[in-house]
Amino acid sequence: MRPAADHDVVFWSVTDVAKILRVSRPIVDRLILQGRLPAAKVGGQYRIRSDDLQKWWDTEVKNTKRNNTKGIP
């Protein structure tokens, strides 16, 4: 038997992620279909791991900061 993890993995629905990010559901669907946001289809619906959402967010923030500083001397 494996020891209990420090935290449980949470799986979000597309609707949950849209609410968290304050965007429309079609935007989240597009991110998933483009392969930009990791997700797995379970029972006909996509699920996004909370850890994957956090990693995706951190990467998006880093890329946004990098793009915003281009051209600044």
Buried (B, 14 or more C-beta within 10 A) or exposed (E): EEEEEEEEEEBBBBEBBBEBBEEEEEBBBEBBEEEEBBBEEEEEEBBBBBEBBEEBEEEBEEEEEEEEEEEEE
